[in-house]
Amino acid sequence: MKISAVLGKAAEIKANALVLGLFEEEVKLRGAAESFDRAAGGVISEVLRKSEFSGKLNEITCLSPKKEIGVSRIVLAGLGKRAEYNLDKARQAIGKASMFCRERGLSDLAAWADAFVDTSIALDELGVALAEGAILALYRFSKYKTEDEDQKKEVSRVRILTENALQLSSLRKAVSYAELTAQAANRARDLVNAPSNEITPAALADHARKLARDRGLKCQVMGPEELKRRSMNGILGVGKGSANTPRFIIAEYAPGKRTGAPIVLVGKGITFDSGGISIKPAQNMEEMKGDMAGAAAVLCTLDVVSQLKLPLRVVGLMPAAENMPSGTSYKPGDILRMASGKTVEIVSTDAEGRLLLADALHYASKYKPEAVIDVATLTGACVIALGEYASGLLGNDQALIEKIKRAAEVTWERVWQLPLWDDYAEPLKSEVADTTNTGGRPGQTIVASKFLQKFIGEYRWAHLDIAGTSFLEKERPYNPKGATGVGVRLLSRLLTDWTR
């Protein structure tokens, strides 16, 4: 799909459909919208007068112009109450409208940005939201579909339209940025939605190598022998039960002129999680192919960073393994000596992601980083606490946490900060090792974070638990069922704004 920002008159643009937003309970058109309605024969004011469209959030109505104009259909998208309007309401509205148009075979869309504007929102930020909403909503994972008539219906072009010539340049930059981030999020979705027989640790490493070649990144992949030499027994231990051996993937972006200490992103890469010997219930286990969503987010964020040519050094660390039960699996009661030298008593082999991250977080110290952010589908407890609407956020530096919060609010990949009090380390005490790898069910999102904290160095650190936000059971306005690509837009925005 092609997406762009264009200058023109709404009544003159040639397209299958023009999408414009209307606020709830505002029945009188004004300004440019009123002029457009007159050109279309008054069809919009008529449906408003008859109360056939209320403007409730995500309400969609399709109209045919009564006079000949450039578009054959007018799609009204409800924005909800003006007082409650924000960028995500715009993102939702254009997402619903885009899917509506695709279902009806309307392949060439124009979204009239001027009709989504409110005084509280700048046009360039609105342009980002509209472009993201359309791209994310129109995503489909159809690689393995061989017979599906609906797949033939596609939107081939979306234009974000403005009649304001003074705003065109900034709108074009905004749409270009959104295209990068949203398409990268879609590539992360592809990785997470793909089956685990295709995305093994070795295959994930191959994806990283290809990205490195395409984008001029440095890439190093450690296999089992190198992991042994470095005593990365957290990664090795988790992967012992699988025929698909583990990998530790390191990708680095550095601008032509290096700019100090790097920001290190760490992504959990469990390409399939059966739970190991502490095996999971069979119900919904197929979704455990997505336990590498953190690694996918880190890899695709590096893709964005390299294309934006940000003046930052960014390193991605992606420990990857498959957690399977077999005669060679690590077991409850085992003790692993980690790369840091600390020992871990295994209580549950289903608390495996933190073992990978522990070795990677220790390795991050070698870069003397400005900050380290890890992203992981870490705990089912986070799903219970926050559902699918927010990722858990914890860390040791409030300034870093506030940076992440700001990026989260703009992208609507929302986060909620949880405490990191020392009390939560109590359940991790072991009689035979430095720590256990889990401490029962209560407060497990925080307890798991306290475990990770034992392995960080002298650096600023934040942890994002995306267990609830990485995968949806039901479709939402711009997120089809399945992988969401969460983390890509958030981290991209965080890094884009880092030096501001």
Helices and strands as residue ranges (DSSP letters): E 2-7, E 15-22, H 31-39, H 43-49, E 60-63, E 71-78, G 82-84, H 87-103, E 108-112, G 113-115, H 123-137, G 149-152, E 157-162, G 165-167, H 168-193, H 201-215, E 218-222, H 224-229, H 233-239, E 247-253, E 263-267, E 269-273, G 285-290, H 293-308, E 314-323, E 335-337, E 343-345, H 353-364, G 365-367, E 371-376, H 380-386, E 391-395, H 398-411, E 415-417, G 422-428, E 435-436, H 444-453, E 461-465, E 471-472, E 482-483, H 488-496
